[in-house]
Amino acid sequence: EEVSFDDYLRKQNDPHHFISIMVGDLQRIKIYADSGFQIRDEVPLHVWDSYEVLVRAGYDKYVVG
């Protein structure tokens, strides 16, 4: 069953928490590769720009350091 992101987010008990987890996961895609924990996976600039906007907006509970 296909579910849009908006529909999935509406079903979450705490959408802020869910987005915070995604922001932390995105950061780890970048920093874990820099640390040698996983292979490098390019994060497009527009995606990283969105990450930075979300962090500044307070979705930073799972952001490392």
N, CA, C and O atoms as a CHARMM CRD file, in Angstrom:
* protein
*
  260
    1    1 GLU  N      0.84100  -1.17700   0.00000 PROA 1      0.00000
    2    1 GLU  CA     0.00000   0.00000   0.00000 PROA 1      0.00000
    3    1 GLU  C      0.89100   1.24700   0.00000 PROA 1      0.00000
    4    1 GLU  O      1.76000   1.40500   0.85800 PROA 1      0.00000
    5    2 GLU  N      0.66400   2.10500  -0.95400 PROA 2      0.00000
    6    2 GLU  CA     1.40400   3.36000  -1.01300 PROA 2      0.00000
    7    2 GLU  C      0.77300   4.37400  -0.06800 PROA 2      0.00000
    8    2 GLU  O     -0.44700   4.52700  -0.01300 PROA 2      0.00000
    9    3 VAL  N      1.63000   5.05700   0.66800 PROA 3      0.00000
   10    3 VAL  CA     1.17700   6.09200   1.59100 PROA 3      0.00000
   11    3 VAL  C      2.04900   7.31400   1.35400 PROA 3      0.00000
   12    3 VAL  O      3.27500   7.20900   1.33000 PROA 3      0.00000
   13    4 SER  N      1.42800   8.46100   1.18000 PROA 4      0.00000
   14    4 SER  CA     2.21700   9.67800   0.97900 PROA 4      0.00000
   15    4 SER  C      2.90700  10.06000   2.29000 PROA 4      0.00000
   16    4 SER  O      2.48100   9.65400   3.37100 PROA 4      0.00000
   17    5 PHE  N      3.97100  10.84100   2.17300 PROA 5      0.00000
   18    5 PHE  CA     4.67300  11.29300   3.36800 PROA 5      0.00000
   19    5 PHE  C      3.72900  12.07500   4.27800 PROA 5      0.00000
   20    5 PHE  O      3.73100  11.87600   5.49300 PROA 5      0.00000
   21    6 ASP  N      2.92900  12.95400   3.70000 PROA 6      0.00000
   22    6 ASP  CA     1.99000  13.75100   4.50100 PROA 6      0.00000
   23    6 ASP  C      1.00500  12.86500   5.25700 PROA 6      0.00000
   24    6 ASP  O      0.73600  13.09700   6.43600 PROA 6      0.00000
   25    7 ASP  N      0.46700  11.84900   4.58100 PROA 7      0.00000
   26    7 ASP  CA    -0.46700  10.93800   5.24600 PROA 7      0.00000
   27    7 ASP  C      0.23300  10.15600   6.35600 PROA 7      0.00000
   28    7 ASP  O     -0.32200   9.98100   7.44100 PROA 7      0.00000
   29    8 TYR  N      1.44600   9.69100   6.08600 PROA 8      0.00000
   30    8 TYR  CA     2.20100   8.95200   7.09600 PROA 8      0.00000
   31    8 TYR  C      2.47000   9.83900   8.30800 PROA 8      0.00000
   32    8 TYR  O      2.31400   9.40700   9.45000 PROA 8      0.00000
   33    9 LEU  N      2.87200  11.07700   8.05200 PROA 9      0.00000
   34    9 LEU  CA     3.18000  12.00300   9.13600 PROA 9      0.00000
   35    9 LEU  C      1.94100  12.30000   9.97900 PROA 9      0.00000
   36    9 LEU  O      2.03800  12.41700  11.20100 PROA 9      0.00000
   37   10 ARG  N      0.79200  12.42100   9.34300 PROA 10     0.00000
   38   10 ARG  CA    -0.45100  12.68500  10.07400 PROA 10     0.00000
   39   10 ARG  C     -0.80400  11.53700  11.02200 PROA 10     0.00000
   40   10 ARG  O     -1.47300  11.75300  12.03200 PROA 10     0.00000
   41   11 LYS  N     -0.36100  10.32700  10.70300 PROA 11     0.00000
   42   11 LYS  CA    -0.67800   9.16300  11.53300 PROA 11     0.00000
   43   11 LYS  C      0.26300   9.01600  12.73000 PROA 11     0.00000
   44   11 LYS  O      0.01300   8.19000  13.60800 PROA 11     0.00000
   45   12 GLN  N      1.31400   9.78600  12.77700 PROA 12     0.00000
   46   12 GLN  CA     2.27100   9.69900  13.87200 PROA 12     0.00000
   47   12 GLN  C      1.71300  10.39400  15.11100 PROA 12     0.00000
   48   12 GLN  O      1.04700  11.42400  15.00800 PROA 12     0.00000
   49   13 ASN  N      1.98700   9.82700  16.27200 PROA 13     0.00000
   50   13 ASN  CA     1.54900  10.45600  17.52100 PROA 13     0.00000
   51   13 ASN  C      2.26500  11.77800  17.75800 PROA 13     0.00000
   52   13 ASN  O      1.68800  12.71000  18.31700 PROA 13     0.00000
   53   14 ASP  N      3.52500  11.85900  17.33300 PROA 14     0.00000
   54   14 ASP  CA     4.33500  13.05400  17.56300 PROA 14     0.00000
   55   14 ASP  C      5.14500  13.34800  16.30100 PROA 14     0.00000
   56   14 ASP  O      6.28800  12.90600  16.18700 PROA 14     0.00000
   57   15 PRO  N      4.56900  14.08600  15.35700 PROA 15     0.00000
   58   15 PRO  CA     5.27600  14.37500  14.10500 PROA 15     0.00000
   59   15 PRO  C      6.62000  15.06500  14.31700 PROA 15     0.00000
   60   15 PRO  O      7.55900  14.80700  13.56500 PROA 15     0.00000
   61   16 HSD  N      6.73800  15.93400  15.32000 PROA 16     0.00000
   62   16 HSD  CA     8.01000  16.61500  15.59600 PROA 16     0.00000
   63   16 HSD  C      9.09000  15.58800  15.92300 PROA 16     0.00000
   64   16 HSD  O     10.21900  15.68900  15.44300 PROA 16     0.00000
   65   17 HSD  N      8.74000  14.60900  16.73600 PROA 17     0.00000
   66   17 HSD  CA     9.68000  13.54200  17.10200 PROA 17     0.00000
   67   17 HSD  C     10.09900  12.75000  15.86000 PROA 17     0.00000
   68   17 HSD  O     11.28200  12.46900  15.66900 PROA 17     0.00000
   69   18 PHE  N      9.13900  12.39800  15.03100 PROA 18     0.00000
   70   18 PHE  CA     9.42100  11.62800  13.81900 PROA 18     0.00000
   71   18 PHE  C     10.37900  12.38500  12.89600 PROA 18     0.00000
   72   18 PHE  O     11.33100  11.80200  12.37800 PROA 18     0.00000
   73   19 ILE  N     10.13100  13.67600  12.68800 PROA 19     0.00000
   74   19 ILE  CA    11.00600  14.47300  11.82000 PROA 19     0.00000
   75   19 ILE  C     12.38200  14.62200  12.46100 PROA 19     0.00000
   76   19 ILE  O     13.39300  14.60200  11.75900 PROA 19     0.00000
   77   20 SER  N     12.43500  14.77200  13.78300 PROA 20     0.00000
   78   20 SER  CA    13.72200  14.86900  14.47400 PROA 20     0.00000
   79   20 SER  C     14.56200  13.61400  14.26000 PROA 20     0.00000
   80   20 SER  O     15.77700  13.70400  14.08200 PROA 20     0.00000
   81   21 ILE  N     13.93200  12.46000  14.27600 PROA 21     0.00000
   82   21 ILE  CA    14.65000  11.20400  14.02300 PROA 21     0.00000
   83   21 ILE  C     15.20200  11.20000  12.60000 PROA 21     0.00000
   84   21 ILE  O     16.35400  10.82400  12.38000 PROA 21     0.00000
   85   22 MET  N     14.38700  11.61500  11.63900 PROA 22     0.00000
   86   22 MET  CA    14.84700  11.64800  10.24600 PROA 22     0.00000
   87   22 MET  C     16.02300  12.61100  10.07000 PROA 22     0.00000
   88   22 MET  O     16.96000  12.31300   9.33000 PROA 22     0.00000
   89   23 VAL  N     15.97900  13.75500  10.74100 PROA 23     0.00000
   90   23 VAL  CA    17.06800  14.73100  10.66100 PROA 23     0.00000
   91   23 VAL  C     18.34700  14.11900  11.23500 PROA 23     0.00000
   92   23 VAL  O     19.41800  14.25600  10.64400 PROA 23     0.00000
   93   24 GLY  N     18.24200  13.44800  12.37800 PROA 24     0.00000
   94   24 GLY  CA    19.40800  12.78600  12.96500 PROA 24     0.00000
   95   24 GLY  C     19.96300  11.69600  12.06300 PROA 24     0.00000
   96   24 GLY  O     21.17800  11.54900  11.93600 PROA 24     0.00000
   97   25 ASP  N     19.07500  10.93200  11.43400 PROA 25     0.00000
   98   25 ASP  CA    19.51600   9.88200  10.50400 PROA 25     0.00000
   99   25 ASP  C     20.25400  10.47500   9.31300 PROA 25     0.00000
  100   25 ASP  O     21.26800   9.93200   8.87400 PROA 25     0.00000
  101   26 LEU  N     19.75200  11.58400   8.79000 PROA 26     0.00000
  102   26 LEU  CA    20.41300  12.22500   7.65400 PROA 26     0.00000
  103   26 LEU  C     21.80200  12.70400   8.04500 PROA 26     0.00000
  104   26 LEU  O     22.75200  12.54300   7.27900 PROA 26     0.00000
  105   27 GLN  N     21.92600  13.28700   9.21700 PROA 27     0.00000
  106   27 GLN  CA    23.24500  13.73400   9.66800 PROA 27     0.00000
  107   27 GLN  C     24.21000  12.55100   9.74300 PROA 27     0.00000
  108   27 GLN  O     25.37400  12.67400   9.36200 PROA 27     0.00000
  109   28 ARG  N     23.73600  11.42300  10.22600 PROA 28     0.00000
  110   28 ARG  CA    24.60600  10.25600  10.37300 PROA 28     0.00000
  111   28 ARG  C     25.05800   9.70000   9.02300 PROA 28     0.00000
  112   28 ARG  O     26.15300   9.14600   8.92300 PROA 28     0.00000
  113   29 ILE  N     24.24100   9.83900   7.99700 PROA 29     0.00000
  114   29 ILE  CA    24.66800   9.40900   6.66100 PROA 29     0.00000
  115   29 ILE  C     25.95800  10.12000   6.29300 PROA 29     0.00000
  116   29 ILE  O     26.84300   9.53600   5.66600 PROA 29     0.00000
  117   30 LYS  N     26.06100  11.37300   6.68100 PROA 30     0.00000
  118   30 LYS  CA    27.24700  12.16400   6.35900 PROA 30     0.00000
  119   30 LYS  C     28.39500  11.91300   7.34300 PROA 30     0.00000
  120   30 LYS  O     29.51800  11.64700   6.91600 PROA 30     0.00000
  121   31 ILE  N     28.13200  11.99200   8.64600 PROA 31     0.00000
  122   31 ILE  CA    29.24100  11.91600   9.60000 PROA 31     0.00000
  123   31 ILE  C     29.76300  10.49300   9.79400 PROA 31     0.00000
  124   31 ILE  O     30.94500  10.31800  10.09000 PROA 31     0.00000
  125   32 TYR  N     28.92700   9.48200   9.63700 PROA 32     0.00000
  126   32 TYR  CA    29.42000   8.11800   9.78400 PROA 32     0.00000
  127   32 TYR  C     30.38200   7.76700   8.65800 PROA 32     0.00000
  128   32 TYR  O     31.36200   7.05500   8.88100 PROA 32     0.00000
  129   33 ALA  N     30.12000   8.25100   7.46700 PROA 33     0.00000
  130   33 ALA  CA    31.05400   8.01700   6.35900 PROA 33     0.00000
  131   33 ALA  C     32.37800   8.72200   6.63700 PROA 33     0.00000
  132   33 ALA  O     33.44400   8.16100   6.38200 PROA 33     0.00000
  133   34 ASP  N     32.31800   9.93800   7.15300 PROA 34     0.00000
  134   34 ASP  CA    33.54000  10.67600   7.48600 PROA 34     0.00000
  135   34 ASP  C     34.35100   9.95600   8.55400 PROA 34     0.00000
  136   34 ASP  O     35.57400  10.08700   8.59800 PROA 34     0.00000
  137   35 SER  N     33.67600   9.19400   9.42000 PROA 35     0.00000
  138   35 SER  CA    34.34500   8.45600  10.48800 PROA 35     0.00000
  139   35 SER  C     34.72100   7.03800  10.08100 PROA 35     0.00000
  140   35 SER  O     35.36200   6.32600  10.85500 PROA 35     0.00000
  141   36 GLY  N     34.33300   6.61200   8.87500 PROA 36     0.00000
  142   36 GLY  CA    34.65600   5.27500   8.39600 PROA 36     0.00000
  143   36 GLY  C     33.70100   4.19200   8.85100 PROA 36     0.00000
  144   36 GLY  O     33.99900   3.00900   8.69100 PROA 36     0.00000
  145   37 PHE  N     32.55700   4.56200   9.41400 PROA 37     0.00000
  146   37 PHE  CA    31.59600   3.56900   9.90000 PROA 37     0.00000
  147   37 PHE  C     30.70000   3.02300   8.79500 PROA 37     0.00000
  148   37 PHE  O     30.09100   1.96600   8.96500 PROA 37     0.00000
  149   38 GLN  N     30.60900   3.71300   7.68200 PROA 38     0.00000
  150   38 GLN  CA    29.80000   3.25000   6.55500 PROA 38     0.00000
  151   38 GLN  C     30.36400   3.85100   5.27900 PROA 38     0.00000
  152   38 GLN  O     31.18200   4.77000   5.31800 PROA 38     0.00000
  153   39 ILE  N     29.91800   3.32400   4.14900 PROA 39     0.00000
  154   39 ILE  CA    30.40100   3.86100   2.88100 PROA 39     0.00000
  155   39 ILE  C     29.80900   5.24700   2.65300 PROA 39     0.00000
  156   39 ILE  O     28.74300   5.58100   3.17100 PROA 39     0.00000
  157   40 ARG  N     30.51700   6.03300   1.87700 PROA 40     0.00000
  158   40 ARG  CA    30.06600   7.39400   1.57100 PROA 40     0.00000
  159   40 ARG  C     28.85100   7.33600   0.64800 PROA 40     0.00000
  160   40 ARG  O     28.82500   6.59400  -0.33400 PROA 40     0.00000
  161   41 ASP  N     27.87300   8.12000   0.98300 PROA 41     0.00000
  162   41 ASP  CA    26.67600   8.25800   0.16000 PROA 41     0.00000
  163   41 ASP  C     26.45000   9.75000  -0.01200 PROA 41     0.00000
  164   41 ASP  O     26.25500  10.46900   0.96800 PROA 41     0.00000
  165   42 GLU  N     26.47400  10.21200  -1.23600 PROA 42     0.00000
  166   42 GLU  CA    26.34800  11.63700  -1.49300 PROA 42     0.00000
  167   42 GLU  C     24.97700  12.15400  -1.06200 PROA 42     0.00000
  168   42 GLU  O     23.94400  11.57700  -1.40300 PROA 42     0.00000
  169   43 VAL  N     24.98800  13.23500  -0.31900 PROA 43     0.00000
  170   43 VAL  CA    23.75800  13.91800   0.07400 PROA 43     0.00000
  171   43 VAL  C     23.65900  15.15800  -0.80800 PROA 43     0.00000
  172   43 VAL  O     24.51100  16.04300  -0.72200 PROA 43     0.00000
  173   44 PRO  N     22.63800  15.23700  -1.65000 PROA 44     0.00000
  174   44 PRO  CA    22.50600  16.40700  -2.52700 PROA 44     0.00000
  175   44 PRO  C     22.45700  17.70500  -1.72000 PROA 44     0.00000
  176   44 PRO  O     21.95000  17.73500  -0.59800 PROA 44     0.00000
  177   45 LEU  N     22.98500  18.75900  -2.30000 PROA 45     0.00000
  178   45 LEU  CA    23.06100  20.04400  -1.61400 PROA 45     0.00000
  179   45 LEU  C     21.68800  20.53200  -1.15100 PROA 45     0.00000
  180   45 LEU  O     21.56000  21.05100  -0.04200 PROA 45     0.00000
  181   46 HSD  N     20.66500  20.37200  -1.98400 PROA 46     0.00000
  182   46 HSD  CA    19.33800  20.84900  -1.57500 PROA 46     0.00000
  183   46 HSD  C     18.79400  20.05300  -0.38700 PROA 46     0.00000
  184   46 HSD  O     18.02700  20.58300   0.41700 PROA 46     0.00000
  185   47 VAL  N     19.18800  18.79300  -0.27700 PROA 47     0.00000
  186   47 VAL  CA    18.76700  17.98400   0.86700 PROA 47     0.00000
  187   47 VAL  C     19.48900  18.46300   2.12200 PROA 47     0.00000
  188   47 VAL  O     18.87900  18.59900   3.18300 PROA 47     0.00000
  189   48 TRP  N     20.79900  18.71900   1.99600 PROA 48     0.00000
  190   48 TRP  CA    21.55900  19.19000   3.15400 PROA 48     0.00000
  191   48 TRP  C     21.09600  20.59000   3.57600 PROA 48     0.00000
  192   48 TRP  O     21.06100  20.89800   4.76800 PROA 48     0.00000
  193   49 ASP  N     20.74700  21.42400   2.61900 PROA 49     0.00000
  194   49 ASP  CA    20.19300  22.74300   2.94900 PROA 49     0.00000
  195   49 ASP  C     18.91000  22.58700   3.76800 PROA 49     0.00000
  196   49 ASP  O     18.68400  23.33200   4.72100 PROA 49     0.00000
  197   50 SER  N     18.08000  21.62400   3.39600 PROA 50     0.00000
  198   50 SER  CA    16.84600  21.36300   4.14400 PROA 50     0.00000
  199   50 SER  C     17.15700  20.86500   5.54900 PROA 50     0.00000
  200   50 SER  O     16.49700  21.25000   6.51400 PROA 50     0.00000
  201   51 TYR  N     18.16200  20.01000   5.65700 PROA 51     0.00000
  202   51 TYR  CA    18.61500  19.53400   6.97300 PROA 51     0.00000
  203   51 TYR  C     18.94800  20.72700   7.87000 PROA 51     0.00000
  204   51 TYR  O     18.50400  20.79100   9.01600 PROA 51     0.00000
  205   52 GLU  N     19.72400  21.66200   7.34700 PROA 52     0.00000
  206   52 GLU  CA    20.13800  22.82100   8.14200 PROA 52     0.00000
  207   52 GLU  C     18.94200  23.68600   8.55000 PROA 52     0.00000
  208   52 GLU  O     18.90300  24.20600   9.66500 PROA 52     0.00000
  209   53 VAL  N     17.97900  23.83800   7.65700 PROA 53     0.00000
  210   53 VAL  CA    16.76700  24.59700   7.99000 PROA 53     0.00000
  211   53 VAL  C     16.00800  23.89900   9.11900 PROA 53     0.00000
  212   53 VAL  O     15.55300  24.55100  10.05900 PROA 53     0.00000
  213   54 LEU  N     15.87400  22.58300   9.02900 PROA 54     0.00000
  214   54 LEU  CA    15.15000  21.83400  10.05300 PROA 54     0.00000
  215   54 LEU  C     15.86400  21.88200  11.40000 PROA 54     0.00000
  216   54 LEU  O     15.21200  21.99800  12.43800 PROA 54     0.00000
  217   55 VAL  N     17.18600  21.79600  11.39800 PROA 55     0.00000
  218   55 VAL  CA    17.94000  21.89500  12.65300 PROA 55     0.00000
  219   55 VAL  C     17.70600  23.26400  13.29100 PROA 55     0.00000
  220   55 VAL  O     17.45300  23.35700  14.49200 PROA 55     0.00000
  221   56 ARG  N     17.79000  24.31700  12.49500 PROA 56     0.00000
  222   56 ARG  CA    17.55900  25.67100  13.02700 PROA 56     0.00000
  223   56 ARG  C     16.12200  25.84100  13.53400 PROA 56     0.00000
  224   56 ARG  O     15.86200  26.65200  14.42300 PROA 56     0.00000
  225   57 ALA  N     15.20400  25.07600  12.96600 PROA 57     0.00000
  226   57 ALA  CA    13.79700  25.15300  13.37900 PROA 57     0.00000
  227   57 ALA  C     13.51000  24.32700  14.63800 PROA 57     0.00000
  228   57 ALA  O     12.37900  24.30900  15.12400 PROA 57     0.00000
  229   58 GLY  N     14.53500  23.64200  15.16500 PROA 58     0.00000
  230   58 GLY  CA    14.36400  22.91400  16.41100 PROA 58     0.00000
  231   58 GLY  C     14.22000  21.41400  16.29100 PROA 58     0.00000
  232   58 GLY  O     13.94300  20.74300  17.28500 PROA 58     0.00000
  233   59 TYR  N     14.40100  20.87200  15.10000 PROA 59     0.00000
  234   59 TYR  CA    14.31300  19.41500  14.91300 PROA 59     0.00000
  235   59 TYR  C     15.69300  18.79100  15.12400 PROA 59     0.00000
  236   59 TYR  O     16.21500  18.10800  14.24300 PROA 59     0.00000
  237   60 ASP  N     16.27300  19.03100  16.28700 PROA 60     0.00000
  238   60 ASP  CA    17.66900  18.66500  16.52200 PROA 60     0.00000
  239   60 ASP  C     17.87500  17.70800  17.69500 PROA 60     0.00000
  240   60 ASP  O     19.00000  17.54100  18.16700 PROA 60     0.00000
  241   61 LYS  N     16.81500  17.08900  18.15900 PROA 61     0.00000
  242   61 LYS  CA    16.92400  16.21100  19.33000 PROA 61     0.00000
  243   61 LYS  C     17.91900  15.07400  19.10700 PROA 61     0.00000
  244   61 LYS  O     18.58300  14.65200  20.05500 PROA 61     0.00000
  245   62 TYR  N     18.03700  14.57300  17.89200 PROA 62     0.00000
  246   62 TYR  CA    18.90900  13.42700  17.61900 PROA 62     0.00000
  247   62 TYR  C     20.14200  13.80200  16.79900 PROA 62     0.00000
  248   62 TYR  O     20.80900  12.93300  16.23800 PROA 62     0.00000
  249   63 VAL  N     20.44100  15.09700  16.73200 PROA 63     0.00000
  250   63 VAL  CA    21.63800  15.56500  16.03800 PROA 63     0.00000
  251   63 VAL  C     22.82700  15.36900  16.97200 PROA 63     0.00000
  252   63 VAL  O     22.76700  15.72700  18.14900 PROA 63     0.00000
  253   64 VAL  N     23.90200  14.80300  16.44500 PROA 64     0.00000
  254   64 VAL  CA    25.10800  14.54100  17.22700 PROA 64     0.00000
  255   64 VAL  C     25.93700  15.81200  17.31300 PROA 64     0.00000
  256   64 VAL  O     26.20400  16.47900  16.31400 PROA 64     0.00000
  257   65 GLY  N     26.34100  16.13200  18.56300 PROA 65     0.00000
  258   65 GLY  CA    27.26200  17.25100  18.82900 PROA 65     0.00000
  259   65 GLY  C     26.88700  18.48400  18.17000 PROA 65     0.00000
  260   65 GLY  O     27.57600  19.49400  18.31200 PROA 65     0.00000
